[in-house]
Amino acid sequence: MQNKKIWYMSAVFALLVCGTARAAADTDIDAEMDQRSAQAVADYKVEGSLFQQITDLEQEKVLMQLEKERAQLDLELDRLAAEKIKLHMEIDTLSGRAEAAQQELETEKAKLEAEAAKLEREKASLEAAASAPASAATSASARVTEEKETGTIAENFRLINVIGAGSQLQATVEALDTGQTKRIRVGSVLDGFSVKSISLDDGVVFVKDGKSQTLNIGGNR
């Protein structure tokens, strides 16, 4: 009985020793496999590998696509720039035409205004010319009537000349019956006629009994 017990214990111990050795062997194998895997990973060269070639090819495809899109964008920008220039040119052309049309209208307006002013002047001139003969005839008729009623200075005197300037004008008259000359000025009295005014254009204006007579070079008028 004692021998069986010893044998049994020896067998169990042997099994334990074998299991421990086997476990240690498995551990060593696993460690060696891990070491080999790590070494394989460390020794793996990416450059020149199939993976690297595939990666490079994909990158080139992406770069080519980006370059193509950039070229397309450049073309689109150039087209937009050309359209912008064309639009500016059309705007400038339209502005120039508008300014030319405005200038033409202003010129035509100025011509019409000048023509209207010319017509107004001609109308006024014609009206003045038409009324002048009637006024002159009326004035002459009035003077003749006055002279008939009061007697005329021209029956006895004639105006020789008018000298001086401004308010210092003097006139020289000649008596028709004696030929004697006399110099008169404004305020002088000649044959009952008072000298009212002396003018280079209108001659000498006399006043008698509140009525006026004019003596001009060349005779009464």
VEXFILUM-483321 format. One record per residue (C-alpha): residue number from 1; residue in one letter; chain; x, y, z. Coordinates in nm, 2 decimals. Layout:
BEGIN
<atom nr="NUM" rest="A" kette="A" u="X" v="Y" w="Z"/>
...
This chain:
BEGIN
<atom nr="1" rest="M" kette="A" u="0.00" v="0.00" w="0.00"/>
<atom nr="2" rest="Q" kette="A" u="0.28" v="0.23" w="0.09"/>
<atom nr="3" rest="N" kette="A" u="0.45" v="0.15" w="-0.24"/>
<atom nr="4" rest="K" kette="A" u="0.14" v="0.23" w="-0.45"/>
<atom nr="5" rest="K" kette="A" u="0.11" v="0.56" w="-0.27"/>
<atom nr="6" rest="I" kette="A" u="0.47" v="0.64" w="-0.35"/>
<atom nr="7" rest="W" kette="A" u="0.42" v="0.54" w="-0.72"/>
<atom nr="8" rest="Y" kette="A" u="0.12" v="0.75" w="-0.75"/>
<atom nr="9" rest="M" kette="A" u="0.30" v="1.05" w="-0.62"/>
<atom nr="10" rest="S" kette="A" u="0.59" v="0.99" w="-0.85"/>
<atom nr="11" rest="A" kette="A" u="0.36" v="0.97" w="-1.14"/>
<atom nr="12" rest="V" kette="A" u="0.18" v="1.30" w="-1.05"/>
<atom nr="13" rest="F" kette="A" u="0.52" v="1.47" w="-1.00"/>
<atom nr="14" rest="A" kette="A" u="0.63" v="1.35" w="-1.34"/>
<atom nr="15" rest="L" kette="A" u="0.32" v="1.48" w="-1.50"/>
<atom nr="16" rest="L" kette="A" u="0.37" v="1.81" w="-1.33"/>
<atom nr="17" rest="V" kette="A" u="0.73" v="1.83" w="-1.45"/>
<atom nr="18" rest="C" kette="A" u="0.63" v="1.74" w="-1.80"/>
<atom nr="19" rest="G" kette="A" u="0.34" v="2.00" w="-1.80"/>
<atom nr="20" rest="T" kette="A" u="0.57" v="2.27" w="-1.67"/>
<atom nr="21" rest="A" kette="A" u="0.84" v="2.19" w="-1.93"/>
<atom nr="22" rest="R" kette="A" u="0.58" v="2.18" w="-2.20"/>
<atom nr="23" rest="A" kette="A" u="0.44" v="2.52" w="-2.10"/>
<atom nr="24" rest="A" kette="A" u="0.78" v="2.66" w="-2.09"/>
<atom nr="25" rest="A" kette="A" u="0.85" v="2.52" w="-2.43"/>
<atom nr="26" rest="D" kette="A" u="0.52" v="2.68" w="-2.56"/>
<atom nr="27" rest="T" kette="A" u="0.62" v="3.01" w="-2.41"/>
<atom nr="28" rest="D" kette="A" u="0.96" v="3.00" w="-2.57"/>
<atom nr="29" rest="I" kette="A" u="0.80" v="2.91" w="-2.91"/>
<atom nr="30" rest="D" kette="A" u="0.55" v="3.21" w="-2.87"/>
<atom nr="31" rest="A" kette="A" u="0.83" v="3.44" w="-2.78"/>
<atom nr="32" rest="E" kette="A" u="1.03" v="3.33" w="-3.07"/>
<atom nr="33" rest="M" kette="A" u="0.74" v="3.38" w="-3.31"/>
<atom nr="34" rest="D" kette="A" u="0.68" v="3.73" w="-3.17"/>
<atom nr="35" rest="Q" kette="A" u="1.04" v="3.81" w="-3.22"/>
<atom nr="36" rest="R" kette="A" u="1.04" v="3.68" w="-3.57"/>
<atom nr="37" rest="S" kette="A" u="0.73" v="3.88" w="-3.65"/>
<atom nr="38" rest="A" kette="A" u="0.88" v="4.20" w="-3.51"/>
<atom nr="39" rest="Q" kette="A" u="1.19" v="4.14" w="-3.70"/>
<atom nr="40" rest="A" kette="A" u="1.00" v="4.08" w="-4.02"/>
<atom nr="41" rest="V" kette="A" u="0.81" v="4.40" w="-3.97"/>
<atom nr="42" rest="A" kette="A" u="1.13" v="4.59" w="-3.89"/>
<atom nr="43" rest="D" kette="A" u="1.30" v="4.44" w="-4.19"/>
<atom nr="44" rest="Y" kette="A" u="1.01" v="4.52" w="-4.43"/>
<atom nr="45" rest="K" kette="A" u="1.09" v="4.79" w="-4.68"/>
<atom nr="46" rest="V" kette="A" u="0.80" v="5.00" w="-4.80"/>
<atom nr="47" rest="E" kette="A" u="0.99" v="5.16" w="-5.09"/>
<atom nr="48" rest="G" kette="A" u="0.97" v="4.96" w="-5.40"/>
<atom nr="49" rest="S" kette="A" u="0.70" v="4.74" w="-5.26"/>
<atom nr="50" rest="L" kette="A" u="0.37" v="4.67" w="-5.44"/>
<atom nr="51" rest="F" kette="A" u="0.19" v="4.86" w="-5.16"/>
<atom nr="52" rest="Q" kette="A" u="0.41" v="5.16" w="-5.22"/>
<atom nr="53" rest="Q" kette="A" u="0.35" v="5.15" w="-5.60"/>
<atom nr="54" rest="I" kette="A" u="-0.02" v="5.13" w="-5.55"/>
<atom nr="55" rest="T" kette="A" u="-0.01" v="5.42" w="-5.30"/>
<atom nr="56" rest="D" kette="A" u="0.21" v="5.63" w="-5.54"/>
<atom nr="57" rest="L" kette="A" u="-0.03" v="5.56" w="-5.83"/>
<atom nr="58" rest="E" kette="A" u="-0.33" v="5.67" w="-5.63"/>
<atom nr="59" rest="Q" kette="A" u="-0.15" v="5.99" w="-5.53"/>
<atom nr="60" rest="E" kette="A" u="-0.06" v="6.06" w="-5.89"/>
<atom nr="61" rest="K" kette="A" u="-0.42" v="6.01" w="-5.99"/>
<atom nr="62" rest="V" kette="A" u="-0.54" v="6.25" w="-5.72"/>
<atom nr="63" rest="L" kette="A" u="-0.28" v="6.51" w="-5.82"/>
<atom nr="64" rest="M" kette="A" u="-0.37" v="6.48" w="-6.19"/>
<atom nr="65" rest="Q" kette="A" u="-0.74" v="6.53" w="-6.11"/>
<atom nr="66" rest="L" kette="A" u="-0.66" v="6.83" w="-5.89"/>
<atom nr="67" rest="E" kette="A" u="-0.44" v="6.97" w="-6.17"/>
<atom nr="68" rest="K" kette="A" u="-0.72" v="6.92" w="-6.42"/>
<atom nr="69" rest="E" kette="A" u="-0.97" v="7.09" w="-6.20"/>
<atom nr="70" rest="R" kette="A" u="-0.73" v="7.38" w="-6.14"/>
<atom nr="71" rest="A" kette="A" u="-0.68" v="7.42" w="-6.52"/>
<atom nr="72" rest="Q" kette="A" u="-1.05" v="7.42" w="-6.56"/>
<atom nr="73" rest="L" kette="A" u="-1.09" v="7.69" w="-6.30"/>
<atom nr="74" rest="D" kette="A" u="-0.82" v="7.90" w="-6.47"/>
<atom nr="75" rest="L" kette="A" u="-1.00" v="7.88" w="-6.80"/>
<atom nr="76" rest="E" kette="A" u="-1.33" v="7.98" w="-6.63"/>
<atom nr="77" rest="L" kette="A" u="-1.16" v="8.28" w="-6.46"/>
<atom nr="78" rest="D" kette="A" u="-1.01" v="8.38" w="-6.80"/>
<atom nr="79" rest="R" kette="A" u="-1.36" v="8.36" w="-6.95"/>
<atom nr="80" rest="L" kette="A" u="-1.51" v="8.57" w="-6.68"/>
<atom nr="81" rest="A" kette="A" u="-1.23" v="8.83" w="-6.71"/>
<atom nr="82" rest="A" kette="A" u="-1.29" v="8.85" w="-7.09"/>
<atom nr="83" rest="E" kette="A" u="-1.67" v="8.89" w="-7.03"/>
<atom nr="84" rest="K" kette="A" u="-1.60" v="9.16" w="-6.78"/>
<atom nr="85" rest="I" kette="A" u="-1.38" v="9.35" w="-7.02"/>
<atom nr="86" rest="K" kette="A" u="-1.64" v="9.31" w="-7.29"/>
<atom nr="87" rest="L" kette="A" u="-1.91" v="9.44" w="-7.06"/>
<atom nr="88" rest="H" kette="A" u="-1.71" v="9.74" w="-6.97"/>
<atom nr="89" rest="M" kette="A" u="-1.65" v="9.82" w="-7.33"/>
<atom nr="90" rest="E" kette="A" u="-2.02" v="9.80" w="-7.41"/>
<atom nr="91" rest="I" kette="A" u="-2.10" v="10.03" w="-7.11"/>
<atom nr="92" rest="D" kette="A" u="-1.83" v="10.28" w="-7.24"/>
<atom nr="93" rest="T" kette="A" u="-1.98" v="10.26" w="-7.59"/>
<atom nr="94" rest="L" kette="A" u="-2.33" v="10.32" w="-7.46"/>
<atom nr="95" rest="S" kette="A" u="-2.21" v="10.61" w="-7.24"/>
<atom nr="96" rest="G" kette="A" u="-2.03" v="10.77" w="-7.53"/>
<atom nr="97" rest="R" kette="A" u="-2.34" v="10.74" w="-7.75"/>
<atom nr="98" rest="A" kette="A" u="-2.56" v="10.89" w="-7.48"/>
<atom nr="99" rest="E" kette="A" u="-2.31" v="11.18" w="-7.43"/>
<atom nr="100" rest="A" kette="A" u="-2.30" v="11.24" w="-7.80"/>
<atom nr="101" rest="A" kette="A" u="-2.68" v="11.24" w="-7.83"/>
<atom nr="102" rest="Q" kette="A" u="-2.70" v="11.48" w="-7.53"/>
<atom nr="103" rest="Q" kette="A" u="-2.45" v="11.71" w="-7.69"/>
<atom nr="104" rest="E" kette="A" u="-2.63" v="11.70" w="-8.02"/>
<atom nr="105" rest="L" kette="A" u="-2.96" v="11.79" w="-7.84"/>
<atom nr="106" rest="E" kette="A" u="-2.79" v="12.08" w="-7.66"/>
<atom nr="107" rest="T" kette="A" u="-2.65" v="12.21" w="-7.99"/>
<atom nr="108" rest="E" kette="A" u="-2.98" v="12.19" w="-8.16"/>
<atom nr="109" rest="K" kette="A" u="-3.15" v="12.36" w="-7.87"/>
<atom nr="110" rest="A" kette="A" u="-2.89" v="12.64" w="-7.88"/>
<atom nr="111" rest="K" kette="A" u="-2.95" v="12.68" w="-8.26"/>
<atom nr="112" rest="L" kette="A" u="-3.32" v="12.70" w="-8.21"/>
<atom nr="113" rest="E" kette="A" u="-3.29" v="12.95" w="-7.93"/>
<atom nr="114" rest="A" kette="A" u="-3.06" v="13.17" w="-8.14"/>
<atom nr="115" rest="E" kette="A" u="-3.30" v="13.14" w="-8.44"/>
<atom nr="116" rest="A" kette="A" u="-3.59" v="13.24" w="-8.22"/>
<atom nr="117" rest="A" kette="A" u="-3.40" v="13.54" w="-8.08"/>
<atom nr="118" rest="K" kette="A" u="-3.31" v="13.64" w="-8.44"/>
<atom nr="119" rest="L" kette="A" u="-3.67" v="13.62" w="-8.54"/>
<atom nr="120" rest="E" kette="A" u="-3.77" v="13.83" w="-8.24"/>
<atom nr="121" rest="R" kette="A" u="-3.52" v="14.10" w="-8.33"/>
<atom nr="122" rest="E" kette="A" u="-3.63" v="14.10" w="-8.69"/>
<atom nr="123" rest="K" kette="A" u="-4.00" v="14.13" w="-8.58"/>
<atom nr="124" rest="A" kette="A" u="-3.92" v="14.42" w="-8.34"/>
<atom nr="125" rest="S" kette="A" u="-3.72" v="14.59" w="-8.62"/>
<atom nr="126" rest="L" kette="A" u="-4.01" v="14.55" w="-8.87"/>
<atom nr="127" rest="E" kette="A" u="-4.26" v="14.68" w="-8.61"/>
<atom nr="128" rest="A" kette="A" u="-4.03" v="14.98" w="-8.54"/>
<atom nr="129" rest="A" kette="A" u="-3.99" v="15.05" w="-8.91"/>
<atom nr="130" rest="A" kette="A" u="-4.36" v="15.03" w="-8.96"/>
<atom nr="131" rest="S" kette="A" u="-4.44" v="15.27" w="-8.68"/>
<atom nr="132" rest="A" kette="A" u="-4.16" v="15.52" w="-8.75"/>
<atom nr="133" rest="P" kette="A" u="-4.32" v="15.68" w="-9.06"/>
<atom nr="134" rest="A" kette="A" u="-4.65" v="15.73" w="-8.89"/>
<atom nr="135" rest="S" kette="A" u="-4.48" v="15.88" w="-8.58"/>
<atom nr="136" rest="A" kette="A" u="-4.26" v="16.11" w="-8.79"/>
<atom nr="137" rest="A" kette="A" u="-4.56" v="16.22" w="-8.99"/>
<atom nr="138" rest="T" kette="A" u="-4.76" v="16.29" w="-8.68"/>
<atom nr="139" rest="S" kette="A" u="-4.47" v="16.49" w="-8.52"/>
<atom nr="140" rest="A" kette="A" u="-4.42" v="16.69" w="-8.84"/>
<atom nr="141" rest="S" kette="A" u="-4.79" v="16.77" w="-8.86"/>
<atom nr="142" rest="A" kette="A" u="-4.79" v="16.89" w="-8.50"/>
<atom nr="143" rest="R" kette="A" u="-4.49" v="17.11" w="-8.55"/>
<atom nr="144" rest="V" kette="A" u="-4.64" v="17.27" w="-8.87"/>
<atom nr="145" rest="T" kette="A" u="-4.96" v="17.33" w="-8.68"/>
<atom nr="146" rest="E" kette="A" u="-4.78" v="17.50" w="-8.39"/>
<atom nr="147" rest="E" kette="A" u="-4.57" v="17.71" w="-8.62"/>
<atom nr="148" rest="K" kette="A" u="-4.88" v="17.83" w="-8.81"/>
<atom nr="149" rest="E" kette="A" u="-5.04" v="17.93" w="-8.48"/>
<atom nr="150" rest="T" kette="A" u="-4.75" v="18.11" w="-8.32"/>
<atom nr="151" rest="G" kette="A" u="-4.52" v="18.21" w="-8.61"/>
<atom nr="152" rest="T" kette="A" u="-4.19" v="18.04" w="-8.67"/>
<atom nr="153" rest="I" kette="A" u="-3.84" v="18.13" w="-8.56"/>
<atom nr="154" rest="A" kette="A" u="-3.72" v="18.00" w="-8.90"/>
<atom nr="155" rest="E" kette="A" u="-3.89" v="18.29" w="-9.07"/>
<atom nr="156" rest="N" kette="A" u="-3.63" v="18.53" w="-8.93"/>
<atom nr="157" rest="F" kette="A" u="-3.33" v="18.32" w="-8.84"/>
<atom nr="158" rest="R" kette="A" u="-3.12" v="18.02" w="-8.95"/>
<atom nr="159" rest="L" kette="A" u="-2.89" v="17.80" w="-8.74"/>
<atom nr="160" rest="I" kette="A" u="-2.53" v="17.82" w="-8.86"/>
<atom nr="161" rest="N" kette="A" u="-2.36" v="17.58" w="-8.61"/>
<atom nr="162" rest="V" kette="A" u="-2.35" v="17.43" w="-8.26"/>
<atom nr="163" rest="I" kette="A" u="-2.03" v="17.42" w="-8.06"/>
<atom nr="164" rest="G" kette="A" u="-1.92" v="17.31" w="-7.72"/>
<atom nr="165" rest="A" kette="A" u="-1.99" v="17.00" w="-7.52"/>
<atom nr="166" rest="G" kette="A" u="-2.24" v="16.88" w="-7.26"/>
<atom nr="167" rest="S" kette="A" u="-2.42" v="17.17" w="-7.08"/>
<atom nr="168" rest="Q" kette="A" u="-2.18" v="17.42" w="-7.24"/>
<atom nr="169" rest="L" kette="A" u="-2.32" v="17.39" w="-7.59"/>
<atom nr="170" rest="Q" kette="A" u="-2.37" v="17.72" w="-7.77"/>
<atom nr="171" rest="A" kette="A" u="-2.54" v="17.79" w="-8.10"/>
<atom nr="172" rest="T" kette="A" u="-2.47" v="18.06" w="-8.37"/>
<atom nr="173" rest="V" kette="A" u="-2.78" v="18.19" w="-8.55"/>
<atom nr="174" rest="E" kette="A" u="-2.80" v="18.44" w="-8.84"/>
<atom nr="175" rest="A" kette="A" u="-3.07" v="18.70" w="-8.89"/>
<atom nr="176" rest="L" kette="A" u="-3.22" v="18.65" w="-9.24"/>
<atom nr="177" rest="D" kette="A" u="-3.30" v="19.01" w="-9.30"/>
<atom nr="178" rest="T" kette="A" u="-2.97" v="19.17" w="-9.19"/>
<atom nr="179" rest="G" kette="A" u="-2.72" v="18.88" w="-9.21"/>
<atom nr="180" rest="Q" kette="A" u="-2.60" v="18.95" w="-8.85"/>
<atom nr="181" rest="T" kette="A" u="-2.50" v="18.65" w="-8.64"/>
<atom nr="182" rest="K" kette="A" u="-2.57" v="18.60" w="-8.27"/>
<atom nr="183" rest="R" kette="A" u="-2.44" v="18.34" w="-8.03"/>
<atom nr="184" rest="I" kette="A" u="-2.70" v="18.20" w="-7.80"/>
<atom nr="185" rest="R" kette="A" u="-2.71" v="17.95" w="-7.52"/>
<atom nr="186" rest="V" kette="A" u="-2.98" v="17.78" w="-7.30"/>
<atom nr="187" rest="G" kette="A" u="-3.19" v="18.05" w="-7.14"/>
<atom nr="188" rest="S" kette="A" u="-3.12" v="18.31" w="-7.40"/>
<atom nr="189" rest="V" kette="A" u="-3.41" v="18.50" w="-7.56"/>
<atom nr="190" rest="L" kette="A" u="-3.43" v="18.55" w="-7.94"/>
<atom nr="191" rest="D" kette="A" u="-3.71" v="18.76" w="-8.10"/>
<atom nr="192" rest="G" kette="A" u="-3.94" v="18.66" w="-7.81"/>
<atom nr="193" rest="F" kette="A" u="-3.84" v="18.29" w="-7.82"/>
<atom nr="194" rest="S" kette="A" u="-3.66" v="18.14" w="-7.52"/>
<atom nr="195" rest="V" kette="A" u="-3.39" v="17.89" w="-7.58"/>
<atom nr="196" rest="K" kette="A" u="-3.50" v="17.57" w="-7.41"/>
<atom nr="197" rest="S" kette="A" u="-3.22" v="17.33" w="-7.53"/>
<atom nr="198" rest="I" kette="A" u="-2.93" v="17.30" w="-7.76"/>
<atom nr="199" rest="S" kette="A" u="-2.83" v="16.97" w="-7.92"/>
<atom nr="200" rest="L" kette="A" u="-2.59" v="16.85" w="-8.18"/>
<atom nr="201" rest="D" kette="A" u="-2.85" v="16.62" w="-8.32"/>
<atom nr="202" rest="D" kette="A" u="-3.18" v="16.82" w="-8.27"/>
<atom nr="203" rest="G" kette="A" u="-3.04" v="17.17" w="-8.31"/>
<atom nr="204" rest="V" kette="A" u="-3.20" v="17.45" w="-8.10"/>
<atom nr="205" rest="V" kette="A" u="-3.54" v="17.41" w="-7.93"/>
<atom nr="206" rest="F" kette="A" u="-3.72" v="17.74" w="-7.87"/>
<atom nr="207" rest="V" kette="A" u="-4.03" v="17.80" w="-7.65"/>
<atom nr="208" rest="K" kette="A" u="-4.28" v="18.07" w="-7.69"/>
<atom nr="209" rest="D" kette="A" u="-4.63" v="18.09" w="-7.53"/>
<atom nr="210" rest="G" kette="A" u="-4.58" v="17.73" w="-7.40"/>
<atom nr="211" rest="K" kette="A" u="-4.52" v="17.59" w="-7.75"/>
<atom nr="212" rest="S" kette="A" u="-4.19" v="17.46" w="-7.89"/>
<atom nr="213" rest="Q" kette="A" u="-4.02" v="17.52" w="-8.22"/>
<atom nr="214" rest="T" kette="A" u="-3.70" v="17.37" w="-8.35"/>
<atom nr="215" rest="L" kette="A" u="-3.43" v="17.54" w="-8.55"/>
<atom nr="216" rest="N" kette="A" u="-3.18" v="17.30" w="-8.71"/>
<atom nr="217" rest="I" kette="A" u="-2.89" v="17.34" w="-8.94"/>
<atom nr="218" rest="G" kette="A" u="-3.05" v="17.37" w="-9.28"/>
<atom nr="219" rest="G" kette="A" u="-3.37" v="17.53" w="-9.17"/>
<atom nr="220" rest="N" kette="A" u="-3.67" v="17.47" w="-8.94"/>
<atom nr="221" rest="R" kette="A" u="-3.82" v="17.12" w="-8.91"/>
